[in-house]
Amino acid sequence: MKFIINGEERDLYIEYKKKKNISVFVSPEGFITVRAPKDISDEKLRQAVQGLVPRIEKGLDKLAENRELYEAGSFNRNESFKLFGVDYRLDDYGIESKEDLRRLYTKKLSELLDLYLETYAKKMKVTYKSYRINEVKSNWGTCSSDGKLTFNLRLAMAPASVIEYVVIHELSHLKHMNHDRSFWKHVGKYMKDYKDKEDYLKNFGAFMTL
């Protein structure tokens, strides 16, 4: 389904669900999804979506604003890069290629993860089996039922406190595998402002790319 959004024609993906109301979701990448009742007619759906256009435009404007905030200052892939939320010039570390940058991110992130994992594993009285660093588009971290952890290489671009949060989050899964109330209470015990870190990843995560 196509609509004029912010003065240009945009494709909207329609998902039909067992639900009564219509909702809209703008992904961090700028994709627009409308979730609608299965039995709604095309005419009623189009009328309803037309009423949601202002909300969609607001979401896209917020996405653009977040991108500008994240890239504020000297951030430019050709000249500088972010390490733990701070801008550095490529020359500062002798970076000449993306592979150089990946190696630097892997080294620096490993050092910080080693510190946080040792600290919080002791505090929480948990034992993890191993951890590894992957470069993936989704999931900032994972924890398997047998205690194997993974962390996203792109975390190296985030502030250290955000990385600290992801470590606490994944280690908490060793006691609470689901994201239930007990899990979030456990996370909050070790980081009271964890919601701020979640918001950072939600608002800026899509722009943390290699």
N, C-alpha and C positions, 0 to 999 in steps of 0.2 A: 504494500500500500504506500502510495506516495503523497506527501504533503509539502506545502511551502513552509519552511521553517527558517526564521531569520533571513527572509528574502531569497532563499534558494530552495530548490526542490530536493527533498530528502526521502530516502527509503525508510519505512518503518516496518520492523518485523513483528508480525502478529502471532501471539501464542494463545491458543484456545484452551481454557482450563475449566475445571468444575468449580466455578465461583460465581458470585452474584454481581460483583463490582468490577469496573475496569480500572486498571492501574498502569502506570508507565514507568519505565526504568531507563536511565541514560547511563551506559557503561563508561568506565574511565577512558575507553578508547573512542568514545563518541557514538557508539551504536545505540539506536533507539529501539526498545522493545515495548510493545503494548500487550498486556495480558487481559484477555476478555472472556466472558462466558461462552460456552460452546454453542448455545442456542441463539445467540444474538444475530440479527440480520445485518447484512452489509451496510444498509442505509443507516441503521441506528448506530452501528459501530463507527461509521465515518462521522456522524454528527457528534458522537461522544468524544472521539479523538480530536475533532476540531476544537472542542472546548478545552482540551488538554494542551493545545499548542503553546499557550503562554507558559505553562509549567515546564514543557519540554525546552522551550527557548531559555528559560531561567536556568535549567540544568546545564545546557550547553554553554551558556555565558559563564556559569560558575566553573565549569571545566576549563574554559579558556583563561579565566582569571587565575586558577590554580597553576596552570602551565606557566603563565607570566610570572607568578610569584616564585615558582621553583627555579625558573631560568633567570631570575633577576640577578644583577651583578655581572660577573665576568663569565658565567657559564657558557661555554661554546665548545662543542665536541672537537672542533678543529684546533682550538687553542688551549683549552683547559678542561678540567674534569673535577667531579666531586668525589671526595673521600671522607667518609664519616660526616657528611653534611657540610664540609668545608670545600671551597673552591681552590684548586691548585693549578698552576700552569703545567702543561705537559713537560716543559723543560726542567721543572723542579725535580722530576723523577726520571728524566731521560726517556720519556715515553715516545716511541716512534710508530707504534702500530696498536691495533686493538688487542692483539695477542700480548703485547707488553703490558697493556692495561689490565687484561684478564689475570696475568701472572701477579701483578702488583695487588690487585683486589683479592685474589686467593690468599696470598701471603699475609696481608694485613688483616683480612677478615678472620683467617685461621688463628692469628695471634689473639685477637679480641675474643673470639669464641672460646678459645682455650681458657682464658681468664674467667669469663662469665660462667662457663659450664662448671669449672672447678668450684667457683664461689657458690653458685646456687645449688649445685648437686649436694654440697655439704649442708647448706642451710635447710634444704627441703628433705634431706635424708633419703635421697633417691639415687639409683645407679643406672646410668645409661650404658648400652653396650658399645656403641660407636657413633661417630657422626661423619658426614661428608658434605661437601659443598657442590651444588649443582647450579647450572644456569638454566632456569626455566621461566616461563611466562606467568605461571600461577603458583600459588602457595609460597609464602615467605619461609615456611618451615613445616616439617612433618615429623611425626613420632609414630613408629610402628609398635605393634603390641609386644614385640620382643626387645624393645628398647633401642632401636636404631633410629638416629636422628638425621635429618637432612636440613640444610639451610641454603637459601637462594643466594647465589653469588652477587646479585644486584643489591643485597643488603649493605654491601660495602659502601654504597653511595649515601645511605641513610645516616642520620646522627647516631652516635654510639648508644644513646639512651633508648633508641628504637630497637637496635640490635639486642640490647639488654632485655627489652620487653619480649622479643621473639624467643630468646633463650628461656626466659621464665615461662612463657606460654607453652613451649614444647616440653619442657621438663615437668610442667604441671600435668601433662597428659599421662605421665607415668603413674599418676595417682587417680586421675579422672580422664578417661578416654573420650568422653563426650563433652560437648560444650553446654553443659547444664549449669544450674545455679551454683552447685558445689564447686565446679571447675572455676568459674569466674570469681567466686569468693576466695578460692585458693590463690589465683593469680593476683587479686587485689591485696592479699596479705603481704606479698613481696614487692608489689609496685602499685601504690595507691592511685597514681594517675595513668594507669594503663590505657584508659579510654583515649587519652590524648595521643598516645603512640599509635593506637588503632586508627585514629583520625588522620594522622600523618600518612600512614600507608595507604589509606583510602583516598586521600586528596592528592598525594604526590607520587604514589607508587607507579602509576602508568607512565610517568615521565622519567623514571629511573631505568634507562635503557643503555645498552652497550652498542 
